[in-house]
């Protein structure tokens, strides 16, 4: 039975749970956020900030400050508690750095290893601790205040660590609750969980029968977390392809080998609940997997579609899933802006970009930032229909291994170029943004947003949807909201998109999660066949 129409309150796609404007969070001109780990707060390359510039001046946004006193490398930056952290190689010595966020002054630097390899792993901040991995597999826990080392482990000596490629260890550690999750790549310790306070082993995942493609060991990818019904798992792209391991025990739940490249696997997978999208380079292509529970804590893997390398591949810049669109750079050592329909795998568009070489990408306040290997950084307004370039800048001295990913934190665009950092002010003003459509932060708490992301629940706000006319029935939502109240806070009301399974049932875990929401929200299940 199709019951979608029985829930109509405004058009076929709207269900208003409640409207109590007095409980909504007030807006501000700029909503700042730290960027404490690889690919941002939720490891999806999306910033939660608002009030940023929608277009840049002809010569780029103003440079706030720059420094050129770090070691070489292309580890990205992390920002937390008014400090910037990264790692670098100074004449064979690997240092972790703590810098003042406002001017780049080095507050401390600590030796964490010695290596002739590139410093490429982005560290992770968790509270008062920084976790940094050197190129030879030495993982250090340091105090963020002083850089004092609290504990260290060695992937090779402690876990028999292996690398798919011999270039270096490049993953970024994941902190989940009391544990640190990382990928030594050993036969008996492909993935391990450590007590984040002591470094003691909690569990280990053995590598066994993962397939013929690729090579044994860790790749350059970093771990992400998702949940399918009541099974929480970590997803990682290792040397033999994609794997999923149970969070509580490290038990291998599933694996998928076909996406592996023979040379090295680099990009971090994208997860949305029971969906895993993975794009890889070296002509490996892309795949969408659906994770299907088959029994007591068991998971089966269904290949939804498979794209060949000439259709869509991503070298090492990463991709972003925004609604039903996946946007990122296509090509081997290239970054052609491309949009893939997440659900079908259709290539919606593919265009030549403004820069040369591989492109890393992040998303903030309705805009994408593409950072190219030749130092061109471009602001793109992109959706399912195409993209426009809203500004460009050129990083001084860029070239070669110019692969550090951009960061947006607290109104600043932060770019690392080997031993230098360039920080640009990208905050908008009332004057520059007065003609733009609303782009306000979600009224859901950060904890609720993270939980929704973990369970694969798509969510936005009336203001954000109104600014992106390609998303759902954005204009209808906005007009309905304005018809209910003149208060501008209507633009902050969350909009939650739920999907049903093949039997027309909603995910019970998602429904339970939404029942705990303290904020009012709009529930959208348009085009879904809801079972009676």
C-alpha positions as CSV (number, residue, x, y, z in Angstrom):
1,X,0.0,0.0,0.0
2,X,1.3,3.4,-0.9
3,X,0.6,5.7,2.0
4,X,2.8,8.6,1.2
5,X,-0.2,10.8,0.3
6,X,-1.9,10.1,3.7
7,X,0.8,12.1,5.5
8,X,0.6,15.2,3.3
9,X,0.5,18.5,5.2
10,X,1.9,20.7,2.5
11,X,2.5,19.2,-0.9
12,X,3.2,15.5,-1.2
13,X,6.6,15.7,0.4
14,X,6.1,17.5,3.7
15,X,5.3,16.3,7.2
16,X,5.7,19.0,9.9
17,X,6.3,17.4,13.2
18,X,5.9,20.6,15.2
19,X,6.8,24.3,15.2
20,X,7.8,25.9,18.4
21,X,10.0,28.8,17.3
22,X,10.9,29.9,20.8
23,X,13.0,26.7,21.2
24,X,15.1,27.3,18.1
25,X,18.8,28.4,18.2
26,X,19.3,32.0,17.3
27,X,21.4,32.8,14.2
28,X,24.7,34.6,14.0
29,X,26.7,36.1,11.1
30,X,29.4,33.5,11.3
31,X,29.2,30.1,12.9
32,X,32.7,28.8,13.6
33,X,33.9,25.3,14.0
34,X,37.1,23.5,14.7
35,X,38.5,20.9,12.2
36,X,40.0,18.4,14.7
37,X,40.7,15.5,12.4
38,X,41.2,14.3,8.8
39,X,38.4,15.5,6.5
40,X,36.7,17.5,9.3
41,X,34.4,17.0,12.2
42,X,32.6,14.0,10.7
43,X,35.4,12.7,8.4
44,X,33.2,13.6,5.4
45,X,35.1,16.8,4.3
46,X,32.1,19.0,5.2
47,X,32.3,22.0,7.5
48,X,29.4,23.1,9.6
49,X,30.3,26.7,9.3
50,X,28.0,29.4,7.9
51,X,28.3,33.1,7.0
52,X,31.2,32.5,4.7
53,X,31.9,34.3,1.4
54,X,29.8,33.1,-1.5
55,X,32.2,34.5,-4.0
56,X,35.8,35.7,-3.8
57,X,37.4,38.9,-5.0
58,X,39.2,38.8,-8.3
59,X,42.6,38.3,-6.5
60,X,41.2,35.9,-4.0
61,X,40.2,36.3,-0.4
62,X,42.5,38.4,1.8
63,X,45.6,36.7,3.2
64,X,45.3,36.7,7.0
65,X,48.8,35.4,7.7
66,X,51.4,32.9,6.5
67,X,54.5,31.1,7.9
68,X,57.3,29.1,6.3
69,X,59.0,27.5,9.2
70,X,57.6,23.9,9.2
71,X,59.2,20.7,8.0
72,X,58.4,19.4,4.5
73,X,55.4,17.2,3.9
74,X,51.8,17.1,2.8
75,X,50.1,16.1,5.9
76,X,47.0,18.3,6.3
77,X,46.2,20.6,9.1
78,X,43.9,20.1,12.1
79,X,42.5,22.9,14.2
80,X,41.2,22.7,17.8
81,X,41.3,24.8,20.9
82,X,42.9,27.8,19.2
83,X,45.8,25.7,17.9
84,X,46.9,24.3,14.6
85,X,48.6,21.0,14.4
86,X,50.4,19.0,11.7
87,X,53.7,17.0,11.2
88,X,56.7,17.7,9.0
89,X,60.1,16.4,8.0
90,X,63.1,18.6,8.9
91,X,66.3,17.0,7.5
92,X,65.2,13.5,8.3
93,X,63.6,14.3,11.7
94,X,59.8,14.0,11.9
95,X,58.2,16.7,14.2
96,X,54.7,17.2,15.4
97,X,53.8,20.9,15.7
98,X,51.6,23.1,17.8
99,X,51.0,26.5,16.4
100,X,48.9,29.5,17.5
101,X,45.8,29.7,15.4
102,X,45.8,33.5,15.1
103,X,49.3,34.0,13.6
104,X,51.1,30.6,13.1
105,X,53.6,31.1,15.9
106,X,55.1,27.8,16.8
107,X,54.2,27.1,20.5
108,X,56.0,23.8,20.5
109,X,57.5,21.1,18.3
110,X,58.3,17.6,19.3
111,X,60.4,14.9,17.6
112,X,58.2,11.8,17.0
113,X,60.5,9.9,14.7
114,X,63.3,9.8,12.1
115,X,62.6,9.0,8.4
116,X,63.7,9.9,4.9
117,X,60.0,9.5,3.8
118,X,57.4,12.2,3.3
119,X,55.3,13.3,6.3
120,X,51.8,12.6,5.1
121,X,49.6,11.5,7.9
122,X,47.2,14.1,9.3
123,X,47.1,14.0,13.1
124,X,44.0,13.8,15.2
125,X,43.1,16.0,18.2
126,X,40.9,14.6,21.0
127,X,40.5,16.8,24.0
128,X,43.9,17.4,25.6
129,X,45.7,14.9,23.4
130,X,47.2,14.9,19.9
131,X,47.7,11.6,18.0
132,X,50.3,11.7,15.3
133,X,51.7,8.9,13.0
134,X,55.1,9.2,11.5
135,X,56.0,7.9,8.0
136,X,57.6,4.7,9.4
137,X,54.6,3.7,11.5
138,X,55.5,5.1,14.9
139,X,52.3,6.4,16.5
140,X,52.6,9.0,19.3
141,X,50.2,10.4,21.8
142,X,51.2,14.0,22.9
143,X,49.8,16.7,25.1
144,X,48.3,19.5,22.9
145,X,49.5,22.1,25.5
146,X,53.1,21.2,25.5
147,X,53.8,18.5,22.9
148,X,55.0,16.1,25.7
149,X,54.8,12.5,24.5
150,X,52.5,10.3,26.7
151,X,53.0,7.0,24.9
152,X,54.2,5.5,21.6
153,X,53.8,2.3,19.7
154,X,55.5,1.0,16.6
155,X,53.4,-0.6,13.8
156,X,56.2,-2.8,12.6
157,X,57.7,-4.1,15.9
158,X,54.5,-4.2,17.8
159,X,52.1,-5.5,15.1
160,X,54.2,-6.8,12.2
161,X,52.9,-3.9,10.1
162,X,53.0,-3.9,6.3
163,X,52.3,-1.3,3.6
164,X,50.7,-1.9,0.3
165,X,53.0,0.7,-1.1
166,X,56.4,1.3,0.5
167,X,56.1,5.1,0.4
168,X,55.0,5.7,4.0
169,X,52.3,5.3,6.5
170,X,49.7,7.9,5.6
171,X,46.4,7.1,7.4
172,X,45.0,9.4,10.1
173,X,44.0,7.7,13.5
174,X,40.3,7.6,14.4
175,X,39.2,8.3,18.0
176,X,36.0,6.6,18.9
177,X,35.0,6.9,22.5
178,X,37.8,5.5,24.7
179,X,39.6,3.8,21.8
180,X,41.9,4.8,19.0
181,X,41.4,2.8,15.8
182,X,44.3,2.5,13.3
183,X,45.6,0.3,10.5
184,X,49.1,-1.3,11.0
185,X,48.5,-3.7,8.1
186,X,49.9,-6.8,9.8
187,X,48.8,-10.3,9.1
188,X,47.4,-10.7,12.6
189,X,46.8,-6.9,13.1
190,X,45.4,-5.4,9.9
191,X,43.3,-3.1,12.1
192,X,43.7,-2.6,15.8
193,X,41.9,-0.8,18.6
194,X,44.0,0.8,21.3
195,X,43.1,2.4,24.6
196,X,43.6,6.0,23.7
197,X,44.9,7.0,27.1
198,X,47.5,4.2,27.4
199,X,48.1,2.7,24.0
200,X,47.2,-0.8,25.3
201,X,45.7,-3.2,22.8
202,X,41.9,-3.6,23.0
203,X,41.4,-5.9,20.0
204,X,43.1,-6.9,16.7
205,X,41.6,-7.8,13.3
206,X,43.5,-10.5,11.3
207,X,43.9,-10.1,7.6
208,X,42.7,-13.3,5.8
209,X,41.5,-14.2,2.3
210,X,40.7,-10.7,1.2
211,X,41.1,-11.3,-2.5
212,X,43.7,-11.3,-5.3
213,X,43.7,-7.6,-6.3
214,X,46.1,-5.2,-4.7
215,X,48.7,-6.2,-2.1
216,X,48.8,-7.0,1.6
217,X,49.1,-4.3,4.2
218,X,47.7,-0.9,5.0
219,X,47.0,1.6,2.2
220,X,46.9,5.4,2.6
221,X,43.1,5.6,3.4
222,X,41.7,6.4,6.8
223,X,38.9,4.6,8.7
224,X,35.3,5.8,8.9
225,X,32.5,4.6,11.1
226,X,28.9,3.6,10.2
227,X,26.0,1.6,11.6
228,X,23.6,-0.8,9.9
229,X,20.6,-1.5,12.2
230,X,22.3,-2.5,15.5
231,X,25.7,-3.4,14.0
232,X,28.3,-0.6,14.4
233,X,31.4,-1.0,12.2
234,X,34.5,0.6,10.9
235,X,35.0,0.8,7.2
236,X,38.5,1.0,5.7
237,X,40.2,0.8,2.3
238,X,43.3,-1.4,2.8
239,X,45.7,-2.9,0.4
240,X,43.3,-5.7,-0.6
241,X,40.2,-3.5,-0.9
242,X,37.4,-2.5,1.4
243,X,36.8,-4.1,4.7
244,X,34.2,-3.7,7.5
245,X,35.0,-4.7,11.1
246,X,32.8,-4.8,14.2
247,X,33.5,-1.9,16.5
248,X,33.1,-3.8,19.7
249,X,35.4,-6.8,18.8
250,X,37.3,-6.1,15.6
251,X,35.7,-9.1,14.0
252,X,35.9,-9.0,10.2
253,X,32.3,-8.6,9.0
254,X,32.8,-8.3,5.2
255,X,35.3,-7.5,2.5
256,X,35.2,-6.3,-1.1
257,X,38.4,-6.8,-3.2
258,X,37.5,-5.6,-6.7
259,X,38.0,-1.8,-6.0
260,X,41.7,-2.3,-5.1
261,X,44.4,-0.9,-7.3
262,X,47.6,-2.8,-7.8
263,X,49.8,0.3,-7.0
264,X,48.2,1.8,-3.9
265,X,44.7,2.6,-2.5
266,X,44.3,6.2,-1.3
267,X,40.9,7.9,-1.0
268,X,38.9,7.6,2.2
269,X,35.5,5.8,1.6
270,X,32.2,7.7,2.0
271,X,29.6,6.0,4.2
272,X,25.8,6.8,4.6
273,X,24.3,4.2,6.9
274,X,24.1,1.0,4.9
275,X,25.8,2.5,1.8
276,X,29.5,2.6,1.1
277,X,30.8,4.6,-1.8
278,X,34.5,4.1,-2.7
279,X,36.4,5.8,-5.5
280,X,40.0,4.8,-6.2
281,X,42.8,5.8,-8.5
282,X,45.2,4.1,-10.9
283,X,42.2,3.2,-13.1
284,X,40.4,1.2,-10.3
285,X,37.2,3.2,-10.7
286,X,34.4,3.5,-8.2
287,X,31.8,1.3,-6.5
288,X,28.6,1.7,-4.4
289,X,28.0,-1.1,-1.9
290,X,24.9,-1.8,0.1
291,X,25.4,-3.5,3.5
292,X,22.7,-6.0,4.2
293,X,22.1,-7.7,7.6
294,X,21.7,-11.4,7.1
295,X,21.5,-12.7,10.7
296,X,22.8,-12.2,14.2
297,X,25.4,-9.5,13.8
298,X,26.2,-10.7,10.3
299,X,26.5,-8.5,7.2
300,X,26.4,-9.3,3.5
301,X,27.7,-7.0,0.7
302,X,25.6,-6.2,-2.4
303,X,27.3,-4.4,-5.3
304,X,24.8,-1.7,-6.4
305,X,26.9,-0.5,-9.3
306,X,30.5,-0.5,-10.5
307,X,32.1,2.4,-12.5
308,X,35.2,1.8,-14.5
309,X,38.2,4.1,-14.3
310,X,37.3,5.9,-17.5
311,X,33.9,6.7,-16.0
312,X,34.9,7.9,-12.5
313,X,38.1,7.4,-10.6
314,X,39.6,9.6,-7.8
315,X,43.4,9.6,-7.4
316,X,43.8,11.0,-3.9
317,X,41.7,14.2,-3.5
318,X,38.6,12.5,-2.0
319,X,35.0,12.9,-2.8
320,X,32.0,14.4,-1.0
321,X,28.4,13.0,-0.8
322,X,25.9,15.8,-0.7
323,X,22.3,14.5,-0.7
324,X,22.2,12.2,-3.8
325,X,25.2,13.8,-5.5
326,X,28.8,12.7,-5.2
327,X,31.2,15.5,-6.2
328,X,34.9,15.2,-6.6
329,X,37.8,15.3,-9.0
330,X,38.0,12.6,-11.7
331,X,41.1,11.2,-13.4
332,X,44.5,9.7,-12.8
333,X,46.6,12.4,-11.3
334,X,43.8,14.8,-12.4
335,X,40.9,16.6,-10.9
336,X,38.1,17.1,-13.4
337,X,35.1,18.3,-11.4
338,X,32.5,15.6,-11.7
339,X,29.1,14.8,-10.3
340,X,27.9,11.2,-9.9
341,X,24.4,10.3,-8.9
342,X,24.9,8.4,-5.7
343,X,21.9,6.1,-6.1
344,X,22.3,5.1,-9.7
345,X,26.0,5.8,-10.6
346,X,25.0,8.0,-13.6
347,X,27.6,10.6,-14.5
348,X,25.5,13.8,-14.3
349,X,28.4,16.0,-15.5
350,X,32.1,16.1,-16.0
351,X,34.0,19.3,-16.8
352,X,37.5,20.5,-17.1
353,X,38.5,22.3,-14.0
354,X,40.4,25.6,-13.3
355,X,43.6,23.9,-12.1
356,X,46.0,21.1,-13.1
357,X,46.7,17.8,-11.4
358,X,44.9,16.0,-8.7
359,X,42.4,18.0,-6.7
360,X,41.4,17.7,-3.1
361,X,37.9,19.0,-2.2
362,X,36.0,20.2,0.9
363,X,32.5,21.7,1.4
364,X,31.4,24.6,3.5
365,X,28.3,26.8,3.5
366,X,27.0,25.9,0.1
367,X,30.3,26.0,-1.7
368,X,33.0,23.5,-2.7
369,X,36.7,24.3,-2.4
370,X,38.9,22.5,-4.9
371,X,42.7,22.6,-4.3
372,X,44.8,21.6,-7.3
373,X,48.3,20.2,-7.4
374,X,49.6,23.3,-9.3
375,X,48.4,25.5,-6.4
376,X,45.2,26.8,-7.9
377,X,42.4,26.9,-5.3
378,X,38.9,27.4,-6.6
379,X,35.5,28.2,-5.0
380,X,32.8,26.3,-6.8
381,X,29.0,26.5,-6.6
382,X,28.0,23.0,-7.7
383,X,24.9,20.9,-7.7
384,X,23.3,18.1,-9.9
385,X,23.1,20.4,-12.9
386,X,26.7,21.7,-13.1
387,X,29.1,24.2,-11.5
388,X,30.2,27.8,-11.7
389,X,33.5,29.2,-10.5
390,X,33.0,31.8,-7.8
391,X,36.6,32.7,-7.2
392,X,40.2,31.5,-7.4
393,X,43.6,32.0,-5.7
394,X,47.1,30.8,-6.3
395,X,49.2,29.3,-3.5
396,X,52.7,30.8,-3.7
397,X,55.4,28.3,-4.7
398,X,53.0,25.4,-5.2
399,X,54.0,22.4,-7.4
400,X,55.4,18.9,-7.1
401,X,53.7,16.9,-4.3
402,X,51.2,19.7,-3.5
403,X,48.7,17.3,-2.0
404,X,47.7,18.6,1.4
405,X,44.0,19.0,1.7
406,X,42.4,22.4,2.5
407,X,40.8,23.1,5.8
408,X,38.1,25.6,6.8
409,X,37.9,26.5,10.5
410,X,36.6,29.5,12.4
411,X,36.1,31.6,9.2
412,X,39.5,30.9,7.8
413,X,40.6,28.8,4.8
414,X,43.9,27.2,5.7
415,X,46.3,25.8,3.1
416,X,49.5,23.9,3.7
417,X,52.2,23.9,0.9
418,X,55.1,21.8,2.0
419,X,56.9,23.8,4.8
420,X,54.4,26.7,4.6
421,X,50.9,27.6,5.8
422,X,48.7,30.2,4.2
423,X,45.6,31.3,6.0
424,X,42.9,33.3,4.2
425,X,39.9,35.2,5.7
426,X,36.8,33.8,4.1
427,X,34.2,35.3,6.5
428,X,31.3,37.0,4.9
429,X,29.8,40.3,6.0
430,X,26.3,41.6,6.1
431,X,27.2,43.6,3.0
432,X,28.7,40.8,1.0
433,X,26.0,38.3,1.9
434,X,22.8,40.4,2.0
435,X,21.6,39.2,-1.4
436,X,22.3,35.5,-0.8
437,X,19.8,33.0,0.3
438,X,19.8,31.7,3.9
439,X,22.7,29.3,4.8
440,X,22.2,28.8,8.5
441,X,23.6,26.2,10.8
442,X,21.5,23.2,11.8
443,X,19.4,23.6,14.9
444,X,20.3,20.1,15.8
445,X,23.0,19.8,18.3
446,X,26.5,18.6,17.2
447,X,25.9,15.3,18.9
448,X,22.6,14.8,17.1
449,X,24.1,15.7,13.8
450,X,26.9,13.2,14.3
451,X,24.4,10.5,15.3
452,X,22.3,11.2,12.2
453,X,25.4,11.0,10.0
454,X,26.4,7.7,11.6
455,X,23.0,6.2,11.0
456,X,22.9,7.4,7.4
457,X,20.1,9.9,7.9
458,X,20.1,12.8,5.5
459,X,19.4,16.1,7.1
460,X,19.6,19.8,6.4
461,X,17.7,23.0,7.2
462,X,15.0,25.0,5.5
463,X,17.5,27.8,5.0
464,X,20.1,25.5,3.4
465,X,17.6,23.7,1.2
466,X,16.2,27.1,0.0
467,X,19.7,28.1,-1.0
468,X,20.1,24.9,-3.0
469,X,17.1,24.6,-5.2
470,X,18.2,21.2,-6.4
471,X,17.7,19.6,-3.0
472,X,14.3,17.9,-2.3
473,X,11.4,20.4,-2.6
474,X,13.3,23.3,-1.3
475,X,11.2,26.2,-2.4
476,X,8.0,24.5,-1.1
477,X,9.6,23.9,2.3
478,X,10.7,27.5,2.5
479,X,7.3,28.9,1.5
480,X,5.5,26.7,3.9
481,X,7.8,27.7,6.8
482,X,7.3,31.4,6.0
483,X,3.6,30.9,5.9
484,X,3.7,29.7,9.5
485,X,5.7,32.5,11.0
486,X,7.6,35.7,10.1
487,X,10.4,34.8,12.5
488,X,13.7,34.3,10.5
489,X,14.5,31.4,12.8
490,X,12.2,29.3,10.6
491,X,15.2,29.0,8.3
492,X,17.0,27.0,11.0
493,X,14.4,24.3,11.3
494,X,16.0,20.9,10.5
495,X,14.7,18.9,7.6
496,X,15.2,15.1,7.9
497,X,14.9,12.8,4.8
498,X,14.0,9.2,5.5
499,X,14.0,6.3,3.0
500,X,12.2,3.0,3.2
501,X,13.5,-0.4,2.3
502,X,12.1,-2.7,-0.4
503,X,9.3,-3.7,1.9
504,X,8.3,-0.1,2.6
505,X,9.6,-0.1,6.2
506,X,11.6,2.6,7.9
507,X,14.8,1.7,9.7
508,X,13.8,1.2,13.3
509,X,17.2,2.5,14.6
510,X,16.7,5.7,12.6
511,X,13.2,6.2,14.0
512,X,14.3,5.6,17.6
513,X,17.1,8.1,17.1
514,X,14.7,10.8,15.8
515,X,12.3,10.2,18.7
516,X,15.1,11.5,21.0
517,X,15.4,14.8,19.1
518,X,14.9,17.8,21.4
519,X,14.4,20.1,18.5
520,X,11.4,20.5,16.2
521,X,12.0,19.2,12.7
522,X,10.4,18.5,9.3
523,X,10.2,14.9,8.2
524,X,10.4,14.4,4.4
525,X,9.7,11.0,2.9
526,X,8.6,12.0,-0.6
527,X,8.5,9.3,-3.3
528,X,8.7,6.6,-0.7
529,X,6.3,3.6,-0.7
530,X,5.4,3.4,3.0
531,X,4.0,0.0,4.1
532,X,0.7,0.1,6.0
